[in-house]
Structure formats: structure tokens, C-alpha cells
Amino acid sequence: MARITRREFVVTGTAAGLAAAAPRAAFGRAPAVRTRQSVRPVVISSANGNRFRNGGSETCVELAFRRITAGDDVLNSLVAGVNIVELDPEDASVGYGGRPNADGVVQLDACCMHGPTRRAGGVAALEGVRTPSNVAQAVMDQTDHHLLVGPGAQIFARNMGFEIEDDLNTDRSRRMWLEWKRRIDPSHYLHPDREHARRDVDAELLAAGLLTEDERYGTINCDGISPDGQICGVTTTSGLAWKIPGRVGDSPILGAGLYLDNEVGAVGSTGRGEANLYNLTSFLITEFLRQGMTPKDAGLAGLRRIQENTVERRLLNRRGLPNFGVTFYVLNTTGDYAGVSMYVGQNSRYAVCTENGAELVPLEPLLDGAASD
Ligand code: ASP
């Protein structure tokens, strides 16, 4: 059982009587109740959180918002939301049907954080489970650890009763992998002069109409705050397309793909994981929020740090600016939020669900023009 502070005990204990009628959370955790004034409940996520429905009627942010405002545990609600995207074979960047690695194997990363209890869990390079976010939550709830990887994560998932499948490819993800494999040097590691990168092949696939800009990057990050101020978040992905087997990106790493503090806010990310890992930018942005910055200013300051630390020539465009995309979704304790990105294109949006419903809203760019300019 996780240790909780006296303050949390008081909060949860006081809530126990009041919340007797509230639905029980997974593994028996009752939702904490805080009496924070003027919190606007909201769920934000990457754009795929308001695109995919997996054949149902609701998107990720709609389902999560409905459940949070009905009194469900915030993390349970967010994980149920991202499950829609993980299970939908049409999203080629998350869960089932996600882009496989260089060997054609789908390896998934995920993590989650529960603000009220200060707990977190993650899995990386997990094979055979369509919903890694649930396994991350089980690591959080059932172990003393934060991160399980590879075969160990799979054994843990099996022991927790998750179904293990041989292969999470769909026909489409396998076809695309074959297409990629056919075009590239099978070893596909960086050339020793570090000037040649896989992006040339991606550009060919884009030009041939075999890949869309949307599919090039993936991942869903989803964060929410309840009317009583509980803040939680989850990030889940199949990671970088065609990655070296065993490569783990930012998504399952606390402080990178996700970070939150119940007293400050939540931050999650999609885009070039290596750039985010180098700067632990979600943690950094959370600290900027703690200093009193708005979500937008804090997010842009985090992006600026990434820009400053991007010095390798292969990662710079003709203007000497980063030649990759990275995006942050930022939420504070009053329910103010922002989505910020290194660059934005015409369709660069993120998902928001409030009492007015769900919509895709424009991201704020740090830099003008495009990554490739
Ligand atoms: N951030 C993910 C990773 O680096 C990929 C993505 O969001 O596109 O694994």
C-alpha cells in the first residue's frame, strides 16, 4: 500500500463520508475531494483525442470529461479515454495498429500520474498488450516501482491478467513497415558523419502520399482537472515510427512525456522524444507554472529551452532552427490551459473538452515558418 501524507489522509478521509455514493475507483481507491474555489474542469489532449472513436460515439476527451464531471477518479477517466485511441486501429501512432519498430514489432510506451496521491507508473518497450496505459496504471497501483520495461513489463502484464497477443500489427501498419523497409538501408543507424537521417525516407513516403504529416508523429497525451481540483495525466504511444528495437522515447518517462503536481498543474508532450528527454521539459514547464507563469508562457519557455539546446547540425534547418516538431499540452490548477508547439501548420490543433463540449483549437507556435524551412 502506498504511503500517504497526513494532509492527503485528512483530505481523503474527510471525503470518504461525503463521497460514499461516488463510483469506486479501480483497485478500491476512492476519489479525493478538495474544496478549491473557481476550478473549471477541463480535459485537454493531443488532437487525436478528439478524432478517434473506435466505432463508438465518444472521443477520448468527451468520455474523460463526462466521467470526471460525474465524480469518477480523474486518472481512471483519462485512461478510459485514451483506451479509445489505443484500441482504434485507425490511429497509427498509439496502441493496437501503432507503427512498428525497425524489426516490424509494435513496442509500446506509456505512463500515468495521479496528482492527489502523488503516484505514478509507466511501461516501456511493451509488446503484446493493446492498452499500455492500463499496464502503466497497474504498475502505479500494484507495485513499489515507477517503470517496467520490455519482457519484464510483459510478464508483469500477464500476471496482472492482461491478454498478451503475439502481434499488434494491423494489415495497414505491416504494409507501411514493409514499404519503409524496402526503401532504407536495413541497418538504418545514423551514418558516422551524422548528416544522413531517416527523415529523407520519411520525406519520400510523404511525397509519394504513403504517409501523411499527421501520421509521421503520434502519441496521445491527455490531462484533466476535476471540479474539486484533482489533476491527473496519461501519455501512451507506439513511439517513433521504425525505431531501433528497444528504443524508448519520452512518453513513458516522468518529467518528459508527462509530469504533474496536484498543487501546480499538468504537462504532457508529443513529438521528437529525444529533444524532450534531453531537457526533461514537462518537469521544467511544471516548475515554470509553479513560479506563476501562465500555461502558454510556461509552455513557450519550455520550447525555448529545447531550441537553445539544439545545436547538432543534423537537427537544424537552413535558418539554424530546430528541424523537428515537439508539442506540449499544459494545464494549471484553475483549469486554464494551452497547447504550444515548436512550429504550427494550418492544421495544428489540440483537443479541449469543457462544459461547452469538445473541440480542436489552434496550437501556439514558438517559431515562425516550418521545421523544414
Ligand atoms: N514522443 C514520441 C516519442 O518520441 C513520439 C511522438 O509523439 O510522435 O516516442
Boltz pocket constraint, residues with backbone or C-beta under 6 A from the ligand:
constraints:
  - pocket:
      binder: B
      contacts: [[A, 216], [A, 217], [A, 218], [A, 219], [A, 237], [A, 238], [A, 239], [A, 240], [A, 248], [A, 249], [A, 250], [A, 251], [A, 269], [A, 270], [A, 271], [A, 272], [A, 273], [A, 274]]
      max_distance: 6.0
